[in-house]
């Protein structure tokens, strides 16, 4: 009897693994949706030095095992009013999205500049992968739940957009003329006002 139970258990193992994987995937979807949907209270935000936060995010992702080859052009002293944890979460989502599209080592060009005339800090990420689908480029912004990645939630870039827009900024998506996806984040430099966290 114990042998037959053991045999049955061996037969069930692949199904149990598949079930466990599916539960994990559903948990990820639910967590992503809750992060996307939940409101946060307004509060004043101190200026954040953006170059330092971008470098810290890349260093952390490298330690976590993401294969990255970033080309960082990040002048010091450019600030925006956004909580560090939310800014780094937005950067991580952009990088992970590009990494998933690259399917291996991610080569990424990252440029930060200050546009004094427009009053914004502009941070652009260009990868060298397949680029965005035509419908995303036509819209110029992400669509919630749209994904080309197997098992993806389609909420990574919409969450970035929500974080940025709640801090009076903007997110645009395009394909670079020489290939690859181009993600641009703009955040205002300047006045201190209560704003949404995300």
C-alpha positions, 0 to 999 in steps of 0.5 A: 500500500505504501508503495502504491501511495509513493507511486501516486505521489511521484505521479502527482509531483509535476501537477503540484509543482505546476499548481504552486507556480500558478499560485505564485503567478497569481500572487504576483498579479494581485500584488501588482494590481494592489500596488497600482490601485491603492491610493496614498495620502498627500505629504510634502516631499524633500528634493531627491538627488536623482543621479545618486538614487539611479546608481543605487538602484542599478547597484542593488539590481546587480547584487540581486543577479540581474545581468546589466551593462549600463552606460550611465550619464548622470550629472550630479546635483539634479533634483526632483521632489519625489520620495526615494523609495518610489523613485527607485521602484519606478527605475527598477520597473523600467529596468526589469521591463527592458531586461525581460525584453532583452532576454539576457544581458541588458545593455542600457543607456541612461541619460539625465539632464536638467531642462531649466526652460521647461523646469524639469529633470529628464531621465531617459532609458534606451535599451537595444532590444526589440522595442515596443509594439506598434500600438504602444508607440502609437499611444505613447504611454503604457496600457494597464494589463498589456504585456508581451511577456509570458506570465507578465502582469502588464502593470510594471510601466503603468505603475511607473506612469502612476508614480511619475504623474502623481509627482506632477511628471510625465512618462513617454514611450517610443522606439529609438530610430536606431533600434530599441525601446526609449522610456523617458521620465520627466519630473518637475524641479522646484516648488514644495507642494503636497503631492500624491505618493502613488 
